[in-house]
Each structure stands twice: as C-alpha cells, then as structure tokens.
Amino acid sequence: MNNLQSWWHWCRARFYLFMNNRPRAIEAFQALLAINPGDTLAAGTLGFLHGETGNLKEAVRQFERVLLEKPHDAGILFNLGFILQKQDRHPEAIRKFEAALKINKALDRAWFGLGMSFASLGQREEAIRAFEQAARLQPMNPHALYELGLQHHALNQRGKVEETIRRLQEFDPKATEQLIQATR
C-alpha cells in the first residue's frame, strides 16, 4: 500500500507542478515525504519549491535533509548555498559552494554564486577569481561578465573593465550598455 500511496502522491505533485500550482505541489510532496521520508528527490524538489516561494527556512531544512542521505550531491550543495546566500548568510553559502565545487569543478553556477557571496563580503579578488572561472566555463554568460566588470571597477582596474566590456560586447549589447553605465 505504501508504494501505491507514494506513487499517487508523486503523480499528484508532478501534475500540480505541470499546472503551475506551487502550493498544491508542495502539499503533495509533503504528503509523499510523510509516507516515504527517505525520498531524496521529493525532498530536493520540495526544497526548490520552498526556495521559489520564499519559504527559505524550510528550503534549507529540505536541502539539509537530502544531504544527510547524499552528502556528495553537488547540485543540492549548490541549491543550499543559493538559499543561504538569499538569506545573507554568505560565509555559510561560500562553504556550500566550495563543497559543491570540490565534487564538480565544472559547476559554473556554483562559481557564480561563490563570486556573488565574496562580492557581498567585499572580498573582491576572490570574487574576481570566481567570476572568471564562471565565465571560462560559460563564455557567453552575461551575468558572470557583468559582475566581473563590476569587481574590476571596484578595484579601479580600468583596463580590466574595458577588456570585460569588449568580451561582453561580442554577444550581449544590453548587458554591455548596463556595464558601461555602471562603471562610469
């Protein structure tokens, strides 16, 4: 009976996600976890939904729940770091991003998140290294290049700002113009 109930709640949760009904999807995933507390996919999805709907404390709880079962899941470590970052818990976010990167050095979004947390703490050199790595992994990521340009600007590295503007200009004129305006 448990398997049938789990399947039913899983189908309901996926249906509500498809219908873009986040509150009902959350209820269905919670019901599923009440029956099958070890379902890390459901817990991870629930963490993502809570993060999306602004219930950050519950999002952290769900991602930590998954990490108890899967401590080497780079995606979940990133998600937890992202939620911690949204809560302005930057030192903790940095630790989670770094843990994700120890598992998967090619996780560009973790490099970007790491850069954002370092930048929030005023650690500009570390932020630059992280944004450079994010841009190396995703050369057409306007967000990484924009933030990289801002960090170079904060350190009064005009040549580096101009180099970043040229790179950005190759593929994103809007972000280029925003960076030019922000670094005047």
N, C-alpha and C positions, 0 to 999 in steps of 0.2 A: 504494500500500500504506500509506503514511503516513497518508492521510486515513482509511482504514478502521481502522487501529490507533488513531488519535486518537479516532474515533467510538466504538470499542469501549471504550476506557478511560473516555471521558466517560460512556457509559451505565453502566458498572460503578460509577463514582464516584457518580453520581446514585442508582443502586439502593442502594448502601450507605448513602448519606445518608438515603434514604427508610426503610431498615431500621434507622436509628439506630445503625449500626455505624461509628463515627468512625474507629477505627484502619484498617479496610479501605478506607474512603473516602479517607483520607489516602494510603494506598498507591496507590490507583487514580489519584488526582490527581498524585502524584509520577511515576507511570509515564507519564501523559499529558504532563507537562511535560518528561520525558526525550525524548519524541518530538517535541513541539511546544513548545519553550521560550518562544515568543512568545505563548502563550495567556494573556492577562491575566485572563480570567475564571477560569480554573483556578487561577492563582497567587493571585488575590484570595480565592477560596474556600478554598484551602489555607491562606492566612494566617489567615482567620477560624477555620478548624478548629484550627489550631495554637494560636491565642489561646484558643479554647474549652477545649482540652485541657491548657492550662498550659505549652505549649512556646513561651514568649514570645519567645525569641531567634529562633526560626525564623519566628514570625509576623511579626516586624519585617522579617526578610530577605525574606519573600514580598511584604509590602506595599511595601517599597522597590523590589523587582523590578517591580511593577506601575507604580510612579510613574516609573520610567525610561522606560516607554512612554507613560504617561498622567499627566504631571505636574500636570494640572489636574482631576484626579478628586477632587471634594470628599469623596465617600464613603470613598475609600481614605485620603485625608489624615486624615479623622476616625478611621478604624479604626486607623491607625498612631498617632495621638495617644492613643487609648484604651489601646493596648498599652503605649506609653511611660509613660502615667500609671500603669498597673498595676505597672510596674517602678520607680515613684517617680522617674521622670526628668521631673519637672514642667516645667522650663524648655523642654525639647525638645517635650514634649506641647503646651505653650502655643503654640509656634511652628507646630506642625502644625494645631491647632485654628484658629488665626488664619489660616493659609493656606487652610484649608477654607472659612472664613467670608468670605474675600476673593472666593472663587468663588461661594459660595451663602450669602448673609446670612440666609436663612430656615432654615438647618440647625439646628434647635433643639437637637439632641443635641450639636452642637459647642459651642453656647453653654453648655450644662450642663457638658460636660467642661472647658471653659475655666474656668468658675466653680469646679469641684472642684479643679483644679490651682492656681488662685490661692488658694483657701482653704487648701490644703495648705501653701502657701508663706507663709501668714499675710498675704496681700495682700487684706485684707477688702473694701476699697472696690471694687477691680477685680472681686472675686468677686461682690459685690452687683450691679454693673452687668451681669455676665454672666448671673446667675440671673434678674434682672429681664427681660432680653431673652428668655431661655428661656421664662419664664412668660408673656411677652407673645405669643410665638409659639404656645405651647401652654397656654392659660389654665387647663386642668384637669390640669396636670402636678403631682401632689402632691410629687414629689421636688424639683422646682425651688423650689416654695414652701417646703417644709420647710428646705432648705439656705439659702434666702434668709432665713428667720426665724432660723436659727442664726447667720448672719453679722451680722444686726442685733443679736442678743443679745450677740455677742462685742464689738460696739462700744457696748454699753449704750444702744441706741436702743429703749427700751421701747415707745414709740408705734408705731414701725415693726413691731416684733414683734407687737403686738396687731392691727395692720392686716393683717399676713400671716396671723395666726391666723383672723381673720374671713373672709378670702378662701378659705382652706383649708377652713374650716367649711362653706362652701356646697356642697361636693361630696365631701369625704373625712373622715368623723368619726374614723377610726382614726389617720390622719396628723395630724389636728388634735390629738388627745389626746397623741400622741407629742411633738409640738412644744411643747405646753403643759408636759409633764413635763420636757422637755429645757431649757426656758428659765425654769424656776422659780428 
